[in-house]
Amino acid sequence: MQDFKLKIVLSILSAIVFSFIFILLAFVLPLDKDTAFSSKPKNKLEAVSQSLK
């Protein structure tokens, strides 16, 4: 019975740790690359390329 309780406690703790890691990654990683700094297009080809995005 002790072994079963230990397995339950360890599985709950590991689930909490993994969910905490994924929550931190969700805040650290950017969702949209458009919010990042984008430089001015240097030539006409870059301007057309950015307008298509």
N, C-alpha and C positions, 0 to 999 in steps of 0.2 A: 504494500500500500504506500509506503514511503517513496519507493521508486516511481510510482505512478504520479504522486503529487509533485515530485521533483521535475518530472518530464513536463507536466502541465505548467508549472511555474517558469521553467526555462523556455518553453515555447511561447508563452505570453510575453516574457521579457524580450525574446528575440523578435517577435512581431512588433513590439513597441519600438525597438531600436531601428529596425528596417523601415518602418513607417516614418520615423523621425528623420532618417537619412533622405528618404524620397521627398519629404516636405521641405527639407533644407535645399535640396537640389532644385525644386520647383521655384524657390525664391532666388536662387543664385543664377540659374541659367536664364537668359533672355528668351522671351516668348516670340518676339517679332524682331527681325533684323532691320526693319525700316526705322526703328527708333534709335538705332546706332548712328553715329556721326557719318554723314555722307558728304564727300567733297564735291566741289563744283566740277562739272564736266569740263575737260580740257579742250575737247574738240567736238565736232559735229556728230561723230559716230558715238561717242560716249553720251551725248545729250539724247540722241535717239534711243540708245539702249536703256537709259534711265527712264525715259518717257514710257517705254513699253512695260516696265516693271510695274 
